[in-house]
Amino acid sequence: MANHSEKSIELLAFGRALRKIRKEKKFTQDELSIYSRVDRSYISELENGEKAPSLLTITALARALRVKPSVLIEGFERELGDK
């Protein structure tokens, strides 16, 4: 498992954005996994900046969270801009 110094700033920013939106929507990782059909462990890896999501994954997560995919990208951009 990579430590923070080995993880990309972009992946960490996307992970923070995903976690923030998931918590705002009051979803657990398990619930998001069920509704998005994305494995819970993969959601954890995304949130921890360990994996890069595909466009299909972003779309599935957004649909489950009842937001547009652009909301996830905008959250990512905000997180990236904060660093």
A tleap script that builds the chain and sets N, CA, C and O, in Angstrom:
source leaprc.protein.ff14SB
mol = sequence {
  NMET ALA ASN HIE SER GLU LYS SER ILE GLU
  LEU LEU ALA PHE GLY ARG ALA LEU ARG LYS
  ILE ARG LYS GLU LYS LYS PHE THR GLN ASP
  GLU LEU SER ILE TYR SER ARG VAL ASP ARG
  SER TYR ILE SER GLU LEU GLU ASN GLY GLU
  LYS ALA PRO SER LEU LEU THR ILE THR ALA
  LEU ALA ARG ALA LEU ARG VAL LYS PRO SER
  VAL LEU ILE GLU GLY PHE GLU ARG GLU LEU
  GLY ASP CLYS
}
set mol.1.N position { 0.839 -1.173 0.000 }
set mol.1.CA position { 0.000 0.000 0.000 }
set mol.1.C position { 0.886 1.240 0.000 }
set mol.1.O position { 1.861 1.307 0.749 }
set mol.2.N position { 0.555 2.209 -0.828 }
set mol.2.CA position { 1.356 3.420 -0.952 }
set mol.2.C position { 1.072 4.362 0.210 }
set mol.2.O position { -0.044 4.417 0.728 }
set mol.3.N position { 2.107 5.105 0.611 }
set mol.3.CA position { 1.871 6.129 1.618 }
set mol.3.C position { 1.528 7.437 0.917 }
set mol.3.O position { 1.571 7.520 -0.311 }
set mol.4.N position { 1.183 8.472 1.710 }
set mol.4.CA position { 0.732 9.727 1.105 }
set mol.4.C position { 1.773 10.346 0.188 }
set mol.4.O position { 1.409 10.966 -0.811 }
set mol.5.N position { 3.036 10.201 0.490 }
set mol.5.CA position { 4.051 10.813 -0.360 }
set mol.5.C position { 4.114 10.136 -1.730 }
set mol.5.O position { 4.565 10.745 -2.700 }
set mol.6.N position { 3.671 8.900 -1.816 }
set mol.6.CA position { 3.693 8.169 -3.080 }
set mol.6.C position { 2.385 8.305 -3.852 }
set mol.6.O position { 2.319 7.937 -5.025 }
set mol.7.N position { 1.356 8.821 -3.214 }
set mol.7.CA position { 0.059 8.961 -3.872 }
set mol.7.C position { 0.007 10.284 -4.618 }
set mol.7.O position { 0.562 11.289 -4.175 }
set mol.8.N position { -0.650 10.266 -5.723 }
set mol.8.CA position { -0.788 11.475 -6.523 }
set mol.8.C position { -1.692 12.487 -5.819 }
set mol.8.O position { -2.699 12.125 -5.209 }
set mol.9.N position { -1.319 13.731 -5.915 }
set mol.9.CA position { -2.120 14.815 -5.344 }
set mol.9.C position { -3.526 14.788 -5.937 }
set mol.9.O position { -4.507 15.039 -5.237 }
set mol.10.N position { -3.617 14.486 -7.212 }
set mol.10.CA position { -4.929 14.441 -7.884 }
set mol.10.C position { -5.802 13.317 -7.331 }
set mol.10.O position { -6.996 13.513 -7.104 }
set mol.11.N position { -5.215 12.147 -7.116 }
set mol.11.CA position { -6.010 11.029 -6.591 }
set mol.11.C position { -6.482 11.324 -5.176 }
set mol.11.O position { -7.615 11.003 -4.817 }
set mol.12.N position { -5.622 11.932 -4.377 }
set mol.12.CA position { -6.017 12.297 -3.013 }
set mol.12.C position { -7.139 13.336 -3.041 }
set mol.12.O position { -8.069 13.266 -2.237 }
set mol.13.N position { -7.057 14.293 -3.956 }
set mol.13.CA position { -8.087 15.326 -4.065 }
set mol.13.C position { -9.428 14.717 -4.476 }
set mol.13.O position { -10.468 15.070 -3.919 }
set mol.14.N position { -9.406 13.799 -5.454 }
set mol.14.CA position { -10.660 13.148 -5.851 }
set mol.14.C position { -11.232 12.361 -4.682 }
set mol.14.O position { -12.437 12.400 -4.435 }
set mol.15.N position { -10.380 11.654 -3.968 }
set mol.15.CA position { -10.835 10.873 -2.819 }
set mol.15.C position { -11.493 11.728 -1.753 }
set mol.15.O position { -12.533 11.356 -1.210 }
set mol.16.N position { -10.893 12.877 -1.450 }
set mol.16.CA position { -11.485 13.781 -0.465 }
set mol.16.C position { -12.834 14.293 -0.946 }
set mol.16.O position { -13.781 14.387 -0.164 }
set mol.17.N position { -12.925 14.624 -2.232 }
set mol.17.CA position { -14.183 15.118 -2.793 }
set mol.17.C position { -15.267 14.049 -2.720 }
set mol.17.O position { -16.397 14.334 -2.324 }
set mol.18.N position { -14.930 12.830 -3.099 }
set mol.18.CA position { -15.895 11.735 -3.053 }
set mol.18.C position { -16.374 11.504 -1.627 }
set mol.18.O position { -17.576 11.382 -1.391 }
set mol.19.N position { -15.448 11.442 -0.673 }
set mol.19.CA position { -15.808 11.208 0.729 }
set mol.19.C position { -16.722 12.329 1.239 }
set mol.19.O position { -17.709 12.061 1.923 }
set mol.20.N position { -16.398 13.564 0.910 }
set mol.20.CA position { -17.193 14.705 1.375 }
set mol.20.C position { -18.618 14.627 0.843 }
set mol.20.O position { -19.572 14.808 1.600 }
set mol.21.N position { -18.768 14.364 -0.435 }
set mol.21.CA position { -20.111 14.271 -1.031 }
set mol.21.C position { -20.852 13.064 -0.466 }
set mol.21.O position { -22.042 13.159 -0.162 }
set mol.22.N position { -20.171 11.940 -0.322 }
set mol.22.CA position { -20.814 10.739 0.239 }
set mol.22.C position { -21.339 11.031 1.635 }
set mol.22.O position { -22.466 10.661 1.965 }
set mol.23.N position { -20.536 11.690 2.455 }
set mol.23.CA position { -20.972 11.987 3.823 }
set mol.23.C position { -22.081 13.039 3.845 }
set mol.23.O position { -22.993 12.957 4.668 }
set mol.24.N position { -22.012 14.021 2.952 }
set mol.24.CA position { -23.095 15.016 2.854 }
set mol.24.C position { -24.418 14.350 2.524 }
set mol.24.O position { -25.471 14.767 3.006 }
set mol.25.N position { -24.359 13.310 1.699 }
set mol.25.CA position { -25.564 12.572 1.301 }
set mol.25.C position { -25.933 11.501 2.327 }
set mol.25.O position { -26.913 10.774 2.159 }
set mol.26.N position { -25.126 11.414 3.402 }
set mol.26.CA position { -25.364 10.469 4.505 }
set mol.26.C position { -25.343 9.006 4.056 }
set mol.26.O position { -26.142 8.187 4.509 }
set mol.27.N position { -24.410 8.703 3.155 }
set mol.27.CA position { -24.203 7.332 2.699 }
set mol.27.C position { -22.989 6.754 3.413 }
set mol.27.O position { -21.987 7.441 3.610 }
set mol.28.N position { -23.087 5.486 3.798 }
set mol.28.CA position { -21.892 4.768 4.213 }
set mol.28.C position { -21.228 4.244 2.940 }
set mol.28.O position { -21.828 4.263 1.865 }
set mol.29.N position { -19.995 3.779 3.070 }
set mol.29.CA position { -19.359 3.156 1.909 }
set mol.29.C position { -20.144 1.931 1.466 }
set mol.29.O position { -20.269 1.671 0.269 }
set mol.30.N position { -20.669 1.182 2.418 }
set mol.30.CA position { -21.457 -0.011 2.068 }
set mol.30.C position { -22.699 0.373 1.269 }
set mol.30.O position { -23.015 -0.271 0.269 }
set mol.31.N position { -23.400 1.411 1.698 }
set mol.31.CA position { -24.604 1.841 0.980 }
set mol.31.C position { -24.256 2.340 -0.412 }
set mol.31.O position { -24.943 2.013 -1.380 }
set mol.32.N position { -23.198 3.127 -0.518 }
set mol.32.CA position { -22.789 3.615 -1.832 }
set mol.32.C position { -22.413 2.455 -2.736 }
set mol.32.O position { -22.692 2.476 -3.934 }
set mol.33.N position { -21.788 1.456 -2.166 }
set mol.33.CA position { -21.415 0.272 -2.939 }
set mol.33.C position { -22.648 -0.440 -3.491 }
set mol.33.O position { -22.676 -0.839 -4.655 }
set mol.34.N position { -23.647 -0.592 -2.660 }
set mol.34.CA position { -24.877 -1.272 -3.081 }
set mol.34.C position { -25.566 -0.505 -4.207 }
set mol.34.O position { -25.944 -1.089 -5.222 }
set mol.35.N position { -25.727 0.814 -4.021 }
set mol.35.CA position { -26.465 1.616 -5.002 }
set mol.35.C position { -25.684 1.870 -6.285 }
set mol.35.O position { -26.277 2.025 -7.352 }
set mol.36.N position { -24.360 1.913 -6.187 }
set mol.36.CA position { -23.549 2.203 -7.378 }
set mol.36.C position { -23.074 0.936 -8.078 }
set mol.36.O position { -22.658 0.980 -9.236 }
set mol.37.N position { -23.137 -0.201 -7.368 }
set mol.37.CA position { -22.599 -1.461 -7.862 }
set mol.37.C position { -21.081 -1.381 -8.074 }
set mol.37.O position { -20.516 -2.035 -8.950 }
set mol.38.N position { -20.446 -0.550 -7.233 }
set mol.38.CA position { -18.987 -0.445 -7.198 }
set mol.38.C position { -18.561 -1.095 -5.883 }
set mol.38.O position { -19.108 -0.774 -4.828 }
set mol.39.N position { -17.603 -1.992 -5.940 }
set mol.39.CA position { -17.171 -2.718 -4.755 }
set mol.39.C position { -16.777 -1.773 -3.626 }
set mol.39.O position { -16.115 -0.763 -3.864 }
set mol.40.N position { -17.180 -2.093 -2.402 }
set mol.40.CA position { -16.899 -1.236 -1.258 }
set mol.40.C position { -15.407 -1.024 -1.058 }
set mol.40.O position { -14.975 0.084 -0.738 }
set mol.41.N position { -14.622 -2.066 -1.243 }
set mol.41.CA position { -13.179 -1.914 -1.057 }
set mol.41.C position { -12.592 -0.969 -2.105 }
set mol.41.O position { -11.622 -0.265 -1.827 }
set mol.42.N position { -13.169 -0.951 -3.300 }
set mol.42.CA position { -12.707 -0.040 -4.345 }
set mol.42.C position { -13.077 1.405 -3.987 }
set mol.42.O position { -12.294 2.326 -4.223 }
set mol.43.N position { -14.265 1.598 -3.420 }
set mol.43.CA position { -14.663 2.934 -2.959 }
set mol.43.C position { -13.679 3.418 -1.901 }
set mol.43.O position { -13.267 4.578 -1.917 }
set mol.44.N position { -13.306 2.542 -0.992 }
set mol.44.CA position { -12.318 2.889 0.027 }
set mol.44.C position { -10.986 3.279 -0.607 }
set mol.44.O position { -10.360 4.260 -0.204 }
set mol.45.N position { -10.564 2.512 -1.590 }
set mol.45.CA position { -9.303 2.822 -2.279 }
set mol.45.C position { -9.390 4.162 -3.009 }
set mol.45.O position { -8.418 4.916 -3.034 }
set mol.46.N position { -10.539 4.459 -3.598 }
set mol.46.CA position { -10.727 5.764 -4.245 }
set mol.46.C position { -10.623 6.886 -3.219 }
set mol.46.O position { -9.920 7.874 -3.432 }
set mol.47.N position { -11.332 6.723 -2.103 }
set mol.47.CA position { -11.348 7.764 -1.080 }
set mol.47.C position { -9.972 7.966 -0.447 }
set mol.47.O position { -9.668 9.056 0.038 }
set mol.48.N position { -9.155 6.942 -0.447 }
set mol.48.CA position { -7.812 7.031 0.130 }
set mol.48.C position { -6.747 7.394 -0.896 }
set mol.48.O position { -5.555 7.398 -0.588 }
set mol.49.N position { -7.180 7.698 -2.114 }
set mol.49.CA position { -6.235 8.119 -3.143 }
set mol.49.C position { -5.354 7.020 -3.679 }
set mol.49.O position { -4.265 7.282 -4.190 }
set mol.50.N position { -5.818 5.788 -3.566 }
set mol.50.CA position { -5.022 4.639 -3.997 }
set mol.50.C position { -5.349 4.176 -5.412 }
set mol.50.O position { -4.560 3.462 -6.031 }
set mol.51.N position { -6.500 4.577 -5.920 }
set mol.51.CA position { -6.932 4.167 -7.260 }
set mol.51.C position { -7.477 5.367 -8.017 }
set mol.51.O position { -7.946 6.334 -7.416 }
set mol.52.N position { -7.410 5.295 -9.336 }
set mol.52.CA position { -7.976 6.326 -10.205 }
set mol.52.C position { -9.281 5.802 -10.789 }
set mol.52.O position { -9.305 4.710 -11.357 }
set mol.53.N position { -10.363 6.560 -10.659 }
set mol.53.CA position { -11.649 6.085 -11.175 }
set mol.53.C position { -11.749 6.262 -12.684 }
set mol.53.O position { -11.202 7.207 -13.253 }
set mol.54.N position { -12.448 5.346 -13.313 }
set mol.54.CA position { -12.756 5.496 -14.738 }
set mol.54.C position { -13.978 6.396 -14.874 }
set mol.54.O position { -14.659 6.693 -13.893 }
set mol.55.N position { -14.240 6.820 -16.089 }
set mol.55.CA position { -15.431 7.621 -16.361 }
set mol.55.C position { -16.696 6.844 -15.990 }
set mol.55.O position { -17.645 7.424 -15.462 }
set mol.56.N position { -16.715 5.552 -16.259 }
set mol.56.CA position { -17.880 4.729 -15.915 }
set mol.56.C position { -18.076 4.651 -14.408 }
set mol.56.O position { -19.211 4.650 -13.930 }
set mol.57.N position { -16.976 4.585 -13.649 }
set mol.57.CA position { -17.077 4.544 -12.189 }
set mol.57.C position { -17.580 5.870 -11.649 }
set mol.57.O position { -18.444 5.896 -10.772 }
set mol.58.N position { -17.048 6.975 -12.163 }
set mol.58.CA position { -17.513 8.294 -11.735 }
set mol.58.C position { -19.009 8.433 -11.999 }
set mol.58.O position { -19.746 8.946 -11.157 }
set mol.59.N position { -19.454 7.978 -13.163 }
set mol.59.CA position { -20.866 8.058 -13.522 }
set mol.59.C position { -21.721 7.202 -12.588 }
set mol.59.O position { -22.780 7.646 -12.146 }
set mol.60.N position { -21.279 5.993 -12.284 }
set mol.60.CA position { -22.033 5.107 -11.393 }
set mol.60.C position { -22.121 5.690 -9.983 }
set mol.60.O position { -23.179 5.647 -9.355 }
set mol.61.N position { -21.012 6.234 -9.488 }
set mol.61.CA position { -21.012 6.835 -8.153 }
set mol.61.C position { -21.929 8.057 -8.114 }
set mol.61.O position { -22.701 8.232 -7.171 }
set mol.62.N position { -21.837 8.895 -9.137 }
set mol.62.CA position { -22.680 10.094 -9.196 }
set mol.62.C position { -24.156 9.716 -9.230 }
set mol.62.O position { -24.968 10.312 -8.522 }
set mol.63.N position { -24.501 8.741 -10.042 }
set mol.63.CA position { -25.897 8.306 -10.138 }
set mol.63.C position { -26.399 7.827 -8.776 }
set mol.63.O position { -27.505 8.173 -8.362 }
set mol.64.N position { -25.585 7.035 -8.086 }
set mol.64.CA position { -25.979 6.521 -6.776 }
set mol.64.C position { -26.122 7.652 -5.751 }
set mol.64.O position { -26.992 7.601 -4.882 }
set mol.65.N position { -25.272 8.663 -5.858 }
set mol.65.CA position { -25.320 9.801 -4.937 }
set mol.65.C position { -26.363 10.847 -5.346 }
set mol.65.O position { -26.580 11.831 -4.640 }
set mol.66.N position { -27.001 10.618 -6.492 }
set mol.66.CA position { -28.031 11.507 -7.037 }
set mol.66.C position { -27.480 12.907 -7.305 }
set mol.66.O position { -28.091 13.924 -6.975 }
set mol.67.N position { -26.300 12.910 -7.917 }
set mol.67.CA position { -25.695 14.166 -8.372 }
set mol.67.C position { -25.207 13.961 -9.797 }
set mol.67.O position { -25.074 12.827 -10.258 }
set mol.68.N position { -24.941 15.055 -10.489 }
set mol.68.CA position { -24.350 14.961 -11.817 }
set mol.68.C position { -22.882 14.598 -11.665 }
set mol.68.O position { -22.258 14.976 -10.673 }
set mol.69.N position { -22.314 13.874 -12.623 }
set mol.69.CA position { -20.882 13.576 -12.555 }
set mol.69.C position { -20.038 14.848 -12.397 }
set mol.69.O position { -18.979 14.822 -11.769 }
set mol.70.N position { -20.507 15.939 -12.960 }
set mol.70.CA position { -19.757 17.197 -12.852 }
set mol.70.C position { -19.614 17.656 -11.403 }
set mol.70.O position { -18.657 18.359 -11.076 }
set mol.71.N position { -20.548 17.272 -10.529 }
set mol.71.CA position { -20.453 17.642 -9.119 }
set mol.71.C position { -19.228 16.977 -8.490 }
set mol.71.O position { -18.529 17.594 -7.686 }
set mol.72.N position { -18.972 15.724 -8.853 }
set mol.72.CA position { -17.770 15.048 -8.349 }
set mol.72.C position { -16.512 15.721 -8.883 }
set mol.72.O position { -15.537 15.891 -8.151 }
set mol.73.N position { -16.533 16.100 -10.148 }
set mol.73.CA position { -15.365 16.746 -10.757 }
set mol.73.C position { -15.160 18.135 -10.156 }
set mol.73.O position { -14.026 18.530 -9.887 }
set mol.74.N position { -16.239 18.871 -9.946 }
set mol.74.CA position { -16.113 20.194 -9.325 }
set mol.74.C position { -15.566 20.079 -7.907 }
set mol.74.O position { -14.752 20.901 -7.485 }
set mol.75.N position { -16.011 19.058 -7.169 }
set mol.75.CA position { -15.479 18.817 -5.824 }
set mol.75.C position { -13.996 18.502 -5.885 }
set mol.75.O position { -13.216 18.980 -5.062 }
set mol.76.N position { -13.615 17.703 -6.855 }
set mol.76.CA position { -12.197 17.377 -7.078 }
set mol.76.C position { -11.401 18.648 -7.347 }
set mol.76.O position { -10.326 18.847 -6.780 }
set mol.77.N position { -11.934 19.512 -8.217 }
set mol.77.CA position { -11.231 20.752 -8.555 }
set mol.77.C position { -11.080 21.653 -7.332 }
set mol.77.O position { -10.035 22.278 -7.149 }
set mol.78.N position { -12.125 21.724 -6.487 }
set mol.78.CA position { -12.042 22.520 -5.255 }
set mol.78.C position { -10.958 21.961 -4.334 }
set mol.78.O position { -10.138 22.707 -3.799 }
set mol.79.N position { -10.967 20.638 -4.156 }
set mol.79.CA position { -9.966 20.000 -3.290 }
set mol.79.C position { -8.559 20.216 -3.832 }
set mol.79.O position { -7.624 20.464 -3.071 }
set mol.80.N position { -8.415 20.123 -5.126 }
set mol.80.CA position { -7.109 20.311 -5.744 }
set mol.80.C position { -6.649 21.762 -5.585 }
set mol.80.O position { -5.467 22.029 -5.369 }
set mol.81.N position { -7.589 22.684 -5.693 }
set mol.81.CA position { -7.252 24.099 -5.553 }
set mol.81.C position { -6.875 24.487 -4.140 }
set mol.81.O position { -6.184 25.484 -3.928 }
set mol.82.N position { -7.331 23.696 -3.158 }
set mol.82.CA position { -7.029 23.983 -1.752 }
set mol.82.C position { -5.597 23.638 -1.384 }
set mol.82.O position { -5.137 24.006 -0.303 }
set mol.83.N position { -4.891 22.949 -2.247 }
set mol.83.CA position { -3.532 22.484 -1.911 }
set mol.83.C position { -2.478 23.361 -2.527 }
set mol.83.O position { -1.286 23.114 -2.346 }
savepdb mol mol.pdb
quit
